[in-house]
Amino acid sequence: MTQREAQILQWIQENPLISQQELADRAGITRSSVAVHISNLMKKGYIDGKGYIIRTAPYAVVVGGVNMDIGGTPYAPLVGQDSNPGRVRISLGGVGRNIAHNMALLGLDVRMITALGDDMNAQKITTSCIELGIDLGPSLQVPGGTTSTYLFITNDKGDMELAVSDMEIYDHLTPRFLATKEQLLNNARLVVADTNIPAESLQWLAANCKAPLFVDPVSTAKAVKVAPVLGALHTLKPNRIEAELLSGVPIVDDRSLAACADALLATGLHRVFISLGGDGVYAADYLGGHQKVPCVPARMVNTTGCGDAFMAALAWGWLEGLGLEEAARAGLAASAIAMEGTETINPELTAAAVRARAGL
């Protein structure tokens, strides 16, 4: 689907009775050009016949960050306050986009709600998402805005040491804007959100989204946005520090780990998967399930995108009907596959690969 086709499809989804002339006026093109785009959408299966009957195949929505990633890795152990010879790479990233990319690799139909500038980086992101099959049609383009940029430095082993993010554009993802996407959100099989969006927007999602809501806290600083909405979430994927912050329970041993999970579930949360780094994940749900699951063996090349792959696999696993432990194993398998790639997203990630590595 081209960017213009995605835009026209979004307008039709919002108003199935919209005329071709109104579409032409909105897009600033001729009516005959609109007719060509609609014909292409019909051929591609997005709409069916006269009257703009929208294809209703199951889909998931991701609400969150999309940005350009600039990453540096030194050839030798990192030396602080000095120039380190190494390798610098520029790639497409953002927690939300990375999750959506991984979900698409797992075979899911993904729609993305984010905010983009009108710069060259936005054009690159849009082109890439079209190629990946990620529908950016519902997203917001901010005139004069600068697309989000994320700069990170790893050590020579590939573990992240520090990062700087320029993400002010996400302030435009307001509750008022999200309200215009309410039908899209409520018709989804599930919605995944990250905490790069404003706190009030996350609260709007929690209060208004009828689809199961999965949330990635992203970082300790942004995890505080999750606290007021915990009870409205289906699945949460915090790390150890984020889980302690949100539960108020320090984790010092297995007993306190279980108590931390129980405190989170007591809010009304359905499932929680607490990442324990090299020790695997602690999974618990509102049905009383508690399981500590070890990591899947893997050759570590780059750990940057492991958490995003884990969350994508949790979403995929829930849609596949996986139980608590199976979902945790799927997430760890996806993380292992992500870890073995040189880029943030490993194109070798597939549903079949996850099933094989997780023993499903």
C-alpha positions as CSV (number, residue, x, y, z in Angstrom):
1,M,0.0,0.0,0.0
2,T,1.4,3.4,-0.9
3,Q,1.3,6.4,1.4
4,R,-1.5,8.0,-0.6
5,E,-3.5,4.8,-0.6
6,A,-3.1,4.5,3.2
7,Q,-4.3,8.1,3.6
8,I,-7.4,7.5,1.5
9,L,-8.2,4.2,3.2
10,Q,-8.0,5.9,6.6
11,W,-10.5,8.6,5.5
12,I,-12.8,5.9,4.1
13,Q,-12.6,4.0,7.4
14,E,-13.5,7.1,9.3
15,N,-16.5,7.8,7.0
16,P,-17.5,4.9,4.7
17,L,-20.1,7.2,2.9
18,I,-17.5,9.8,1.9
19,S,-17.6,10.8,-1.8
20,Q,-14.8,10.6,-4.2
21,Q,-14.9,14.4,-4.7
22,E,-14.5,14.9,-1.0
23,L,-11.6,12.6,-0.9
24,A,-10.1,14.5,-3.8
25,D,-10.5,17.8,-2.0
26,R,-8.9,16.5,1.1
27,A,-6.0,15.0,-0.7
28,G,-5.5,17.9,-3.1
29,I,-5.7,15.7,-6.2
30,T,-8.3,15.1,-9.0
31,R,-11.4,12.9,-8.6
32,S,-10.0,10.7,-11.4
33,S,-6.8,10.1,-9.4
34,V,-8.9,9.2,-6.3
35,A,-10.8,6.6,-8.5
36,V,-7.5,5.1,-9.5
37,H,-6.3,4.8,-5.9
38,I,-9.7,3.2,-4.9
39,S,-9.4,0.8,-7.7
40,N,-5.9,-0.2,-6.5
41,L,-7.2,-0.6,-2.9
42,M,-9.9,-3.0,-4.3
43,K,-7.4,-5.0,-6.2
44,K,-5.2,-5.3,-3.1
45,G,-8.2,-6.4,-1.0
46,Y,-8.4,-3.5,1.4
47,I,-11.9,-2.5,0.3
48,D,-14.6,-4.6,-1.4
49,G,-16.9,-3.2,-4.1
50,K,-19.1,-0.2,-4.3
51,G,-20.0,1.5,-1.1
52,Y,-16.5,1.1,0.4
53,I,-17.0,-2.0,2.4
54,I,-13.8,-2.2,4.5
55,R,-11.9,-5.4,4.8
56,T,-12.4,-6.6,8.4
57,A,-9.5,-9.1,8.8
58,P,-8.2,-9.3,12.3
59,Y,-5.6,-6.7,13.1
60,A,-3.6,-5.3,16.0
61,V,-2.8,-1.6,16.8
62,V,0.4,-0.2,18.2
63,V,0.4,3.2,19.8
64,G,3.8,4.7,20.5
65,G,7.2,5.8,19.4
66,V,8.8,5.8,15.9
67,N,12.2,7.4,15.5
68,M,15.6,7.3,13.8
69,D,18.1,5.3,15.9
70,I,21.8,6.4,15.9
71,G,23.9,3.7,17.6
72,G,27.6,3.5,18.4
73,T,29.6,0.5,19.5
74,P,33.3,0.8,20.4
75,Y,35.8,-1.8,19.2
76,A,37.4,-2.0,22.6
77,P,36.1,-1.5,26.2
78,L,34.3,1.9,26.4
79,V,36.4,4.7,27.8
80,G,34.3,7.5,29.5
81,Q,34.8,11.2,28.6
82,D,36.9,10.3,25.5
83,S,36.5,9.5,21.8
84,N,36.2,5.8,21.2
85,P,37.0,4.3,17.8
86,G,34.1,2.1,16.8
87,R,31.2,1.7,14.5
88,V,28.2,4.0,14.1
89,R,24.9,2.8,12.5
90,I,21.7,4.7,11.6
91,S,18.5,2.7,11.5
92,L,14.8,3.0,12.0
93,G,13.6,2.5,15.6
94,G,11.4,3.6,18.4
95,V,9.8,1.2,20.9
96,G,6.4,1.2,19.3
97,R,7.8,0.8,15.7
98,N,10.2,-1.9,16.8
99,I,7.3,-3.9,18.4
100,A,5.2,-3.3,15.3
101,H,8.0,-4.5,13.1
102,N,8.5,-7.7,15.1
103,M,4.7,-8.3,15.2
104,A,4.7,-8.0,11.4
105,L,7.6,-10.5,11.1
106,L,5.4,-12.8,13.3
107,G,2.7,-12.6,10.7
108,L,0.3,-10.1,12.3
109,D,-1.6,-7.4,10.5
110,V,-0.4,-4.2,12.3
111,R,-1.7,-0.7,12.3
112,M,0.5,2.0,13.8
113,I,-0.6,5.3,15.6
114,T,2.3,7.6,16.1
115,A,3.4,11.2,15.4
116,L,5.9,12.1,12.6
117,G,7.4,15.3,11.4
118,D,7.4,16.4,7.8
119,D,11.1,15.9,7.4
120,M,13.3,13.4,5.5
121,N,13.3,11.0,8.4
122,A,9.5,10.8,8.3
123,Q,9.7,9.9,4.6
124,K,12.2,7.1,5.3
125,I,10.1,5.7,8.1
126,T,6.9,5.8,6.0
127,T,8.6,4.1,3.1
128,S,10.1,1.4,5.4
129,C,6.7,0.7,7.1
130,I,5.0,0.4,3.7
131,E,7.6,-2.2,2.7
132,L,7.1,-4.1,6.0
133,G,3.3,-4.1,5.7
134,I,2.9,-1.8,8.8
135,D,-0.1,0.5,8.1
136,L,0.8,4.1,9.1
137,G,-2.4,5.5,7.8
138,P,-3.8,6.3,11.3
139,S,-0.7,8.3,12.3
140,L,-0.4,12.0,12.7
141,Q,2.0,14.1,10.6
142,V,2.9,17.4,12.3
143,P,3.6,20.3,9.9
144,G,7.1,21.7,10.7
145,G,7.7,19.0,13.3
146,T,10.9,17.1,13.7
147,T,10.7,13.3,13.7
148,S,11.9,11.7,16.9
149,T,15.6,10.7,17.2
150,Y,17.2,8.3,19.6
151,L,21.0,8.2,20.2
152,F,22.5,5.3,22.1
153,I,26.0,4.0,23.0
154,T,26.8,0.4,23.8
155,N,29.9,-1.2,25.3
156,D,32.1,-3.4,23.2
157,K,29.9,-6.4,24.1
158,G,26.8,-4.8,22.7
159,D,25.1,-3.9,26.0
160,M,23.7,-0.3,26.1
161,E,25.6,2.1,28.4
162,L,23.6,5.3,27.8
163,A,21.2,7.0,25.5
164,V,19.7,10.5,24.6
165,S,16.3,10.9,23.1
166,D,14.6,13.8,21.3
167,M,10.9,12.8,21.4
168,E,9.0,16.1,21.9
169,I,6.8,15.4,18.9
170,Y,4.9,12.7,20.8
171,D,3.2,15.5,22.8
172,H,1.0,15.9,19.7
173,L,-0.5,12.4,20.4
174,T,-3.2,13.9,22.6
175,P,-6.3,12.3,24.0
176,R,-8.3,14.5,21.5
177,F,-6.3,13.0,18.6
178,L,-6.7,9.5,19.9
179,A,-10.4,10.0,20.2
180,T,-10.5,10.3,16.4
181,K,-9.1,6.8,16.2
182,E,-11.5,5.2,18.7
183,Q,-13.3,3.0,16.2
184,L,-10.0,1.7,14.9
185,L,-8.8,0.9,18.4
186,N,-12.0,-0.8,19.6
187,N,-12.2,-3.0,16.5
188,A,-8.6,-4.3,17.0
189,R,-7.8,-7.8,18.5
190,L,-5.5,-6.1,20.8
191,V,-3.6,-2.7,21.3
192,V,0.0,-2.4,22.4
193,A,1.1,1.0,23.8
194,D,4.5,2.3,25.0
195,T,5.0,5.1,27.5
196,N,6.6,7.5,25.0
197,I,3.0,8.9,24.6
198,P,1.8,11.5,27.1
199,A,0.5,10.3,30.4
200,E,-3.0,11.7,29.8
201,S,-3.1,9.9,26.4
202,L,-2.2,6.6,28.1
203,Q,-5.0,7.3,30.6
204,W,-7.4,7.9,27.7
205,L,-6.5,4.6,26.2
206,A,-7.0,2.8,29.5
207,A,-10.4,4.4,29.9
208,N,-11.7,4.1,26.4
209,C,-10.0,1.3,24.6
210,K,-12.2,-1.8,24.5
211,A,-9.5,-4.1,23.1
212,P,-7.1,-5.8,25.5
213,L,-4.3,-3.3,26.3
214,F,-0.7,-4.3,26.5
215,V,1.8,-1.8,27.8
216,D,5.6,-1.6,27.7
217,P,6.9,0.8,30.4
218,V,10.0,1.7,28.2
219,S,12.1,3.0,31.0
220,T,12.1,3.7,34.8
221,A,11.6,7.4,34.2
222,K,8.5,6.8,32.0
223,A,7.1,3.9,33.9
224,V,5.4,6.2,36.4
225,K,2.9,7.0,33.7
226,V,1.6,3.4,34.1
227,A,0.8,3.6,37.8
228,P,-2.7,5.3,37.5
229,V,-3.9,2.8,34.8
230,L,-2.5,-0.6,36.0
231,G,-5.9,-2.0,36.8
232,A,-7.2,-1.3,33.2
233,L,-4.4,-3.2,31.5
234,H,-4.3,-6.7,30.2
235,T,-0.5,-7.3,30.1
236,L,2.4,-5.4,31.5
237,K,6.1,-6.1,30.7
238,P,8.3,-4.3,33.2
239,N,11.9,-5.0,34.1
240,R,12.9,-5.6,37.8
241,I,13.3,-1.9,38.6
242,E,10.1,-0.8,36.9
243,A,8.2,-3.6,38.7
244,E,9.5,-2.5,42.1
245,L,8.6,1.1,41.3
246,L,5.1,0.3,40.2
247,S,4.4,-2.2,43.0
248,G,6.2,-0.6,45.9
249,V,7.7,-4.0,46.7
250,P,11.6,-4.3,46.7
251,I,12.7,-7.5,45.0
252,V,15.5,-9.3,47.0
253,D,14.6,-12.9,46.5
254,D,12.1,-15.3,44.9
255,R,9.5,-14.7,47.6
256,S,9.6,-10.9,47.2
257,L,9.5,-11.4,43.4
258,A,6.2,-13.2,43.8
259,A,4.9,-10.6,46.2
260,C,5.8,-7.9,43.7
261,A,3.9,-9.7,40.9
262,D,0.9,-10.2,43.3
263,A,0.8,-6.5,44.2
264,L,0.7,-5.6,40.5
265,L,-2.1,-8.2,39.8
266,A,-4.1,-6.9,42.8
267,T,-4.8,-3.7,40.9
268,G,-6.8,-5.6,38.3
269,L,-3.9,-6.3,35.9
270,H,-4.4,-9.6,34.0
271,R,-0.9,-10.6,33.2
272,V,2.6,-9.4,34.2
273,F,6.0,-10.6,32.8
274,I,8.9,-9.2,34.9
275,S,12.1,-9.3,32.9
276,L,15.0,-10.5,35.0
277,G,17.8,-10.0,32.5
278,G,20.0,-13.1,32.3
279,D,17.8,-14.9,34.8
280,G,14.9,-15.0,32.4
281,V,11.4,-13.8,33.3
282,Y,8.9,-14.1,36.1
283,A,5.4,-14.5,34.7
284,A,2.1,-14.3,36.7
285,D,-1.5,-13.8,36.0
286,Y,-4.8,-13.1,37.7
287,L,-5.8,-16.7,37.6
288,G,-3.1,-17.5,40.2
289,G,-0.4,-18.7,37.8
290,H,3.2,-18.0,38.9
291,Q,6.2,-19.2,36.9
292,K,9.9,-18.3,36.7
293,V,11.1,-19.2,33.2
294,P,14.8,-19.3,32.3
295,C,16.3,-17.7,29.2
296,V,16.5,-19.5,25.9
297,P,20.2,-20.2,25.0
298,A,21.5,-17.7,22.4
299,R,24.7,-16.2,21.0
300,M,24.7,-12.6,22.2
301,V,25.5,-10.1,19.4
302,N,23.2,-7.1,20.2
303,T,20.7,-6.8,23.1
304,T,19.2,-3.5,22.0
305,G,16.0,-4.9,20.6
306,C,15.4,-7.9,22.9
307,G,12.6,-6.2,24.9
308,D,10.7,-5.1,21.9
309,A,10.8,-8.6,20.4
310,F,9.6,-10.0,23.7
311,M,6.6,-7.7,23.8
312,A,5.7,-8.5,20.2
313,A,5.9,-12.2,21.0
314,L,3.6,-11.7,24.0
315,A,1.0,-10.1,21.7
316,W,1.4,-12.8,19.1
317,G,1.2,-15.5,21.8
318,W,-2.0,-14.1,23.3
319,L,-3.6,-14.1,19.8
320,E,-2.4,-17.7,19.4
321,G,-4.1,-18.7,22.7
322,L,-0.8,-19.5,24.5
323,G,-0.9,-20.1,28.3
324,L,1.1,-18.1,30.8
325,E,4.3,-20.2,30.7
326,E,4.1,-20.8,26.9
327,A,3.8,-17.0,26.4
328,A,6.8,-16.4,28.6
329,R,8.8,-19.0,26.6
330,A,7.7,-17.4,23.3
331,G,8.8,-14.0,24.5
332,L,12.2,-15.4,25.6
333,A,12.6,-17.2,22.3
334,A,11.9,-14.0,20.4
335,S,14.4,-12.2,22.6
336,A,17.0,-14.8,21.9
337,I,16.5,-14.5,18.1
338,A,16.7,-10.7,18.4
339,M,19.9,-11.0,20.4
340,E,21.6,-13.0,17.6
341,G,21.1,-10.3,15.0
342,T,23.4,-7.4,14.3
343,E,20.6,-4.9,13.9
344,T,17.9,-3.9,16.4
345,I,15.4,-6.0,14.5
346,N,16.5,-9.5,13.4
347,P,14.7,-10.4,10.1
348,E,15.1,-14.1,11.0
349,L,12.3,-13.7,13.5
350,T,9.3,-15.7,12.4
351,A,6.4,-17.5,14.1
352,A,7.9,-20.8,13.1
353,A,11.3,-19.8,14.6
354,V,9.7,-18.7,17.8
355,R,7.8,-22.0,18.1
356,A,10.9,-24.0,17.5
357,R,13.1,-22.1,20.0
358,A,10.4,-22.0,22.6
359,G,9.5,-25.7,22.2
360,L,5.9,-25.0,21.4
